[in-house]
Amino acid sequence: MSQYYFLVASLPLLNYEQRDAIEPSDFLELLADHLTGSDFRLVASATIDPPQEELSSPNPTLQAWIAYERGLRNALVRLRAGRRSVEPGHYLRSDERGDHGDGSAYITDAAREAMGHESPLSGEDALDRARWFSLDELEVGHYFDLDRIAIHYLRLQILARRRRFDRREGEARFRRISEQIMNDYYQEQSE
């Protein structure tokens, strides 16, 4: 595996509360000049929001990330389905072997904690913290290699996602949606 000593040494330390990190797209733009084509494509394929279809990676660290994220999302599906007395099978994501992801106690606990929060925003925060912790674990043993760069890119995506949460905008959107639902309901009732 390629080693990128100078590149990794130049990466800033990221923390979960950080608000001023570089945008993920800008980071990829910077990487284009420093990575080989195949290494760049591998890092660029790392995502915190995998597509609905089956997804795998030739990189063991990114494959572990995909399995973790799939497991976390499936744990949330199981908990939500249990609350609604619905069979979760149709909504679960699986990999090419039909595995629905790691059902470990840690993942289930992270999903349960997120579901236990009063507000969706604090629940999302709990999920992102769990993801950050998972990346901490995946980073162990990776010092100057491509995996370290990919993990940095995933962290930048989490930070960018957190920056998009705006309380005032969320409350205004909630009011608009609620009003629309009520208007539609009363309109149906009057017909």
Residue frames relative to the residue before (quaternion, step in Angstrom):
aa qw qx qy qz dx dy dz
M 1.0000 0.0000 0.0000 0.0000 0.00 0.00 0.00
S 0.5419 -0.6411 0.4482 0.3075 3.54 -1.03 0.84
Q 0.2278 -0.7411 0.6173 0.1333 3.51 -1.18 0.70
Y 0.1166 -0.7946 0.5956 0.0170 3.55 -0.91 0.98
Y 0.1136 -0.8619 0.4912 0.0548 3.55 0.61 1.19
F 0.7357 0.4297 -0.2554 0.4570 3.58 0.67 -1.06
L 0.6371 0.5338 -0.3269 0.4499 3.56 1.00 -0.81
V 0.6914 0.4584 -0.2864 0.4794 3.60 0.80 -0.97
A 0.6428 0.5259 -0.3329 0.4466 3.60 0.98 -0.77
S 0.6909 0.4755 -0.2827 0.4654 3.59 1.12 -0.56
L 0.5174 0.6439 -0.4264 0.3686 3.61 1.23 -0.18
P 0.4242 -0.6995 0.5025 0.2798 3.60 -0.88 0.84
L 0.5269 -0.5987 0.4956 0.3439 3.54 -1.19 0.55
L 0.1923 -0.7836 0.5827 0.0970 3.57 -0.87 0.94
N 0.0597 -0.7690 0.6323 0.0724 3.54 -1.15 0.63
Y 0.6749 -0.5633 0.3192 0.3540 3.51 -1.18 0.68
E 0.7006 0.4705 -0.2691 0.4641 3.59 1.05 -0.65
Q 0.4540 0.7281 -0.4210 0.2941 3.59 1.28 -0.22
R 0.1850 -0.7985 0.5673 0.0795 3.56 -0.97 0.89
D 0.7312 0.4596 -0.2271 0.4501 3.60 1.17 -0.41
A 0.3231 0.7597 -0.5088 0.2440 3.60 1.14 0.48
I 0.6187 -0.5441 0.4261 0.3737 3.53 -1.26 0.52
E 0.5362 -0.6064 0.4767 0.3428 3.56 -1.14 0.62
P 0.5878 -0.6013 0.4018 0.3627 3.63 -0.98 0.74
S 0.6503 0.5146 -0.3304 0.4506 3.61 0.94 -0.78
D 0.6416 0.5064 -0.3214 0.4782 3.60 1.05 -0.72
F 0.6172 0.5402 -0.3370 0.4623 3.57 1.06 -0.74
L 0.6522 0.5044 -0.3167 0.4690 3.59 0.94 -0.85
E 0.6207 0.5464 -0.3375 0.4497 3.55 1.02 -0.79
L 0.6576 0.4961 -0.2997 0.4813 3.58 1.01 -0.81
L 0.6567 0.5334 -0.3115 0.4327 3.58 1.00 -0.82
A 0.5530 0.6498 -0.3895 0.3467 3.58 1.08 -0.69
D 0.7007 0.4670 -0.2688 0.4675 3.59 1.06 -0.68
H 0.7548 0.4296 -0.1989 0.4540 3.59 1.19 -0.42
L 0.7228 0.4032 -0.2397 0.5074 3.59 1.19 -0.36
T 0.5412 -0.5607 0.4946 0.3848 3.53 -1.24 0.38
G 0.6881 -0.4988 0.3301 0.4109 3.57 -1.20 0.40
S 0.6984 0.4575 -0.2848 0.4710 3.59 0.84 -0.93
D 0.6416 0.5068 -0.3296 0.4721 3.61 1.02 -0.69
F 0.6297 0.5252 -0.3356 0.4637 3.58 1.02 -0.76
R 0.6587 0.5083 -0.3117 0.4588 3.60 0.90 -0.90
L 0.6315 0.5336 -0.3330 0.4534 3.58 1.03 -0.76
V 0.6677 0.4755 -0.3030 0.4860 3.61 0.88 -0.92
A 0.6696 0.5111 -0.3060 0.4436 3.59 0.86 -0.91
S 0.6410 0.5303 -0.3291 0.4468 3.61 1.15 -0.50
A 0.5451 0.6139 -0.4025 0.4049 3.60 1.22 -0.31
T 0.0911 0.8154 -0.5616 0.1069 3.56 -0.70 1.06
I 0.4166 -0.6888 0.5296 0.2675 3.56 -1.13 0.64
D 0.7407 0.3252 -0.1900 0.5564 3.57 1.26 -0.24
P 0.0993 -0.8388 0.5322 0.0568 3.58 0.37 1.20
P 0.5684 -0.6056 0.4274 0.3572 3.58 -1.11 0.63
Q 0.6820 -0.5031 0.3532 0.3963 3.56 -1.30 0.37
E 0.6688 0.5039 -0.3199 0.4434 3.58 0.94 -0.82
E 0.6956 -0.4533 0.3475 0.4358 3.51 -1.31 0.30
L 0.0501 -0.7941 0.6056 -0.0109 3.53 -0.99 0.86
S 0.0627 0.7752 -0.6268 0.0471 3.53 -0.97 0.85
S 0.2205 -0.7573 0.6009 0.1297 3.51 -1.31 0.29
P 0.4750 -0.6574 0.4926 0.3154 3.58 -1.07 0.63
N 0.6224 0.5338 -0.3283 0.4689 3.58 1.29 -0.31
P 0.4615 -0.7171 0.4425 0.2776 3.64 -0.63 1.06
T 0.6466 0.5104 -0.3359 0.4566 3.61 0.98 -0.71
L 0.6826 0.4590 -0.2932 0.4872 3.58 0.89 -0.85
Q 0.6077 0.5298 -0.3584 0.4706 3.60 1.09 -0.60
A 0.6359 0.5079 -0.3280 0.4797 3.61 1.03 -0.74
W 0.6250 0.5273 -0.3356 0.4676 3.59 1.06 -0.73
I 0.6508 0.5134 -0.3115 0.4647 3.58 0.92 -0.93
A 0.6579 0.5029 -0.3088 0.4679 3.59 0.94 -0.87
Y 0.6364 0.5186 -0.3314 0.4649 3.60 1.01 -0.79
E 0.6864 0.4838 -0.2909 0.4584 3.58 0.80 -1.00
R 0.6380 0.5037 -0.3260 0.4826 3.59 0.99 -0.80
G 0.6534 0.5171 -0.3119 0.4565 3.60 0.95 -0.83
L 0.6509 0.5111 -0.3108 0.4674 3.57 0.99 -0.84
R 0.6741 0.4846 -0.2946 0.4733 3.57 0.89 -0.90
N 0.6562 0.4975 -0.3148 0.4721 3.59 1.00 -0.74
A 0.6096 0.5325 -0.3525 0.4697 3.60 1.07 -0.66
L 0.6379 0.5103 -0.3230 0.4779 3.58 1.02 -0.76
V 0.6217 0.5324 -0.3370 0.4652 3.60 1.00 -0.80
R 0.6698 0.5038 -0.3101 0.4488 3.59 0.85 -0.94
L 0.6686 0.4962 -0.3046 0.4625 3.59 0.94 -0.87
R 0.6671 0.4910 -0.3027 0.4715 3.59 0.91 -0.88
A 0.6467 0.5136 -0.3183 0.4655 3.58 0.98 -0.83
G 0.6375 0.5315 -0.3226 0.4551 3.57 1.02 -0.78
R 0.6479 0.5167 -0.3131 0.4640 3.57 1.03 -0.76
R 0.7551 0.3717 -0.1944 0.5039 3.57 1.07 -0.70
S 0.3819 -0.7400 0.4612 0.3064 3.58 1.34 0.01
V 0.4278 0.6628 -0.4715 0.3942 3.53 0.94 1.04
E 0.4928 -0.6356 0.5032 0.3162 3.58 -1.10 0.66
P 0.3390 -0.7981 0.4619 0.1866 3.66 -0.56 1.08
G 0.4428 0.7632 -0.4182 0.2158 3.60 1.19 -0.50
H 0.6680 0.5175 -0.3041 0.4399 3.57 0.91 -0.89
Y 0.7385 0.4436 -0.2170 0.4591 3.59 1.07 -0.71
L 0.5471 0.6277 -0.3964 0.3867 3.58 1.24 -0.21
R 0.3254 -0.7147 0.5862 0.1992 3.54 -1.13 0.76
S 0.0988 -0.7938 0.5974 0.0559 3.55 -1.07 0.69
D 0.4527 -0.6459 0.5243 0.3209 3.53 -1.29 0.23
E 0.7661 -0.3884 0.2447 0.4498 3.57 -1.29 -0.06
R 0.6625 0.4773 -0.3116 0.4859 3.62 1.20 -0.34
G 0.5523 -0.6071 0.4000 0.4079 3.56 1.26 -0.13
D 0.4540 0.6800 -0.4499 0.3591 3.58 1.31 0.08
H 0.3271 -0.7675 0.5254 0.1671 3.58 -0.88 0.96
G 0.6945 -0.4763 0.2873 0.4564 3.60 1.11 0.39
D 0.6750 -0.5086 0.3820 0.3740 3.45 -1.38 0.37
G 0.1705 -0.7944 0.5774 0.0803 3.55 -0.65 1.08
S 0.1993 0.8262 -0.5086 0.1378 3.57 1.14 0.59
A 0.6407 -0.5359 0.3952 0.3823 3.52 -1.26 0.53
Y 0.6191 0.5543 -0.3529 0.4300 3.60 1.01 -0.76
I 0.6773 0.4803 -0.2935 0.4737 3.58 0.89 -0.91
T 0.6552 0.5060 -0.3098 0.4676 3.57 0.93 -0.87
D 0.6472 0.5123 -0.3167 0.4674 3.59 0.99 -0.80
A 0.6401 0.5196 -0.3267 0.4622 3.60 0.98 -0.82
A 0.6630 0.4894 -0.3025 0.4790 3.59 0.96 -0.85
R 0.6502 0.5152 -0.3155 0.4607 3.57 0.95 -0.87
E 0.6390 0.5192 -0.3298 0.4620 3.60 0.96 -0.82
A 0.6614 0.5075 -0.3088 0.4579 3.59 0.89 -0.92
M 0.6738 0.4940 -0.2955 0.4633 3.59 0.96 -0.83
G 0.6583 0.5422 -0.3029 0.4253 3.58 1.17 -0.53
H 0.5379 0.6324 -0.4073 0.3806 3.59 1.21 -0.17
E 0.5597 -0.6390 0.4217 0.3173 3.54 -1.10 0.72
S 0.7918 0.2487 -0.1361 0.5411 3.57 0.93 -0.81
P 0.5875 -0.5737 0.4305 0.3745 3.59 -1.12 0.56
L 0.6259 0.5529 -0.3425 0.4304 3.59 1.03 -0.74
S 0.6906 0.4471 -0.2955 0.4856 3.61 0.86 -0.85
G 0.5983 0.5459 -0.3554 0.4665 3.60 1.15 -0.52
E 0.6491 0.5026 -0.3058 0.4822 3.57 1.01 -0.83
D 0.6125 0.5432 -0.3371 0.4649 3.57 1.08 -0.75
A 0.6510 0.5101 -0.3154 0.4654 3.58 0.94 -0.86
L 0.6493 0.5086 -0.3190 0.4668 3.60 0.99 -0.78
D 0.6712 0.4904 -0.3027 0.4663 3.58 0.93 -0.86
R 0.6134 0.5276 -0.3477 0.4738 3.60 1.08 -0.65
A 0.6417 0.5110 -0.3210 0.4734 3.58 0.99 -0.80
R 0.6361 0.5172 -0.3247 0.4717 3.58 1.01 -0.79
W 0.6375 0.5302 -0.3206 0.4580 3.57 0.96 -0.89
F 0.6558 0.5073 -0.3046 0.4687 3.57 0.94 -0.91
S 0.6300 0.5295 -0.3304 0.4622 3.58 1.01 -0.77
L 0.6470 0.5025 -0.3172 0.4778 3.59 1.02 -0.78
D 0.5791 0.5609 -0.3729 0.4593 3.60 1.10 -0.64
E 0.6818 0.4842 -0.2864 0.4677 3.57 0.92 -0.91
L 0.6678 0.5007 -0.3065 0.4576 3.59 0.96 -0.81
E 0.6392 0.5635 -0.3162 0.4170 3.57 1.13 -0.62
V 0.5065 0.6686 -0.4204 0.3459 3.59 1.18 -0.49
G 0.8162 0.2284 -0.2026 0.4905 3.55 -0.86 1.04
H 0.6595 0.4434 -0.3052 0.5247 3.58 1.29 -0.07
Y 0.0651 -0.8483 0.5254 -0.0113 3.54 -0.30 1.26
F 0.8318 0.0084 0.0419 0.5534 3.58 0.65 -1.04
D 0.5065 0.6739 -0.4049 0.3541 3.57 1.18 0.43
L 0.7417 -0.4187 0.3055 0.4256 3.51 -1.36 0.05
D 0.5929 0.5787 -0.3648 0.4248 3.59 1.08 -0.68
R 0.6309 0.5336 -0.3264 0.4591 3.57 1.00 -0.81
I 0.6542 0.4992 -0.3074 0.4778 3.60 0.99 -0.81
A 0.6525 0.5088 -0.3151 0.4649 3.61 0.95 -0.83
I 0.6427 0.5071 -0.3187 0.4777 3.59 1.00 -0.78
H 0.6140 0.5315 -0.3419 0.4729 3.59 1.02 -0.75
Y 0.6507 0.5144 -0.3056 0.4676 3.58 0.97 -0.86
L 0.6424 0.5064 -0.3232 0.4759 3.61 0.98 -0.79
R 0.6416 0.5152 -0.3245 0.4665 3.59 0.99 -0.79
L 0.6265 0.5259 -0.3385 0.4652 3.59 0.98 -0.77
Q 0.6369 0.5217 -0.3291 0.4625 3.59 1.03 -0.71
I 0.6303 0.5135 -0.3340 0.4770 3.60 1.01 -0.76
L 0.6676 0.4954 -0.3070 0.4633 3.60 0.89 -0.89
A 0.6432 0.5092 -0.3236 0.4715 3.61 0.99 -0.78
R 0.6265 0.5292 -0.3306 0.4671 3.58 1.01 -0.75
R 0.6627 0.5089 -0.3014 0.4593 3.58 0.93 -0.88
R 0.6348 0.5348 -0.3355 0.4455 3.60 1.05 -0.70
R 0.6403 0.5488 -0.3263 0.4270 3.58 1.11 -0.59
F 0.5843 0.5615 -0.3848 0.4419 3.60 1.20 -0.31
D 0.0545 0.7827 -0.6132 0.0921 3.54 -0.64 1.17
R 0.4528 -0.7349 0.4382 0.2506 3.56 -0.52 1.20
R 0.6831 0.4878 -0.3005 0.4529 3.59 0.82 -0.96
E 0.6632 0.4942 -0.3046 0.4724 3.55 0.91 -0.88
G 0.6483 0.5232 -0.3143 0.4552 3.58 1.00 -0.80
E 0.6599 0.4937 -0.3091 0.4747 3.58 0.96 -0.85
A 0.6459 0.5095 -0.3256 0.4660 3.60 0.97 -0.80
R 0.6499 0.5044 -0.3138 0.4740 3.59 0.97 -0.82
F 0.6296 0.5313 -0.3309 0.4603 3.59 1.00 -0.82
R 0.6538 0.5088 -0.3144 0.4635 3.60 0.93 -0.86
R 0.6570 0.5084 -0.3168 0.4577 3.60 0.93 -0.88
I 0.6703 0.4889 -0.3003 0.4707 3.58 0.91 -0.89
S 0.6475 0.5187 -0.3162 0.4600 3.60 0.95 -0.86
E 0.6561 0.5025 -0.3099 0.4701 3.57 0.93 -0.87
Q 0.6487 0.5167 -0.3177 0.4597 3.59 0.97 -0.82
I 0.6427 0.5139 -0.3194 0.4700 3.57 0.98 -0.84
M 0.6689 0.4922 -0.2990 0.4700 3.58 0.90 -0.91
N 0.6431 0.5168 -0.3244 0.4627 3.60 0.95 -0.82
D 0.6579 0.5010 -0.3072 0.4710 3.57 0.94 -0.90
Y 0.6464 0.5273 -0.3175 0.4509 3.58 0.97 -0.86
Y 0.7087 0.4521 -0.2709 0.4690 3.58 0.79 -0.99
Q 0.6085 0.5427 -0.3510 0.4604 3.56 1.10 -0.60
E 0.6404 0.5114 -0.3124 0.4803 3.60 1.04 -0.81
Q 0.6664 0.5200 -0.3014 0.4412 3.57 0.97 -0.87
S 0.6942 0.4792 -0.2807 0.4580 3.57 1.08 -0.70
E 0.6136 0.5740 -0.3520 0.4124 3.61 1.20 -0.32
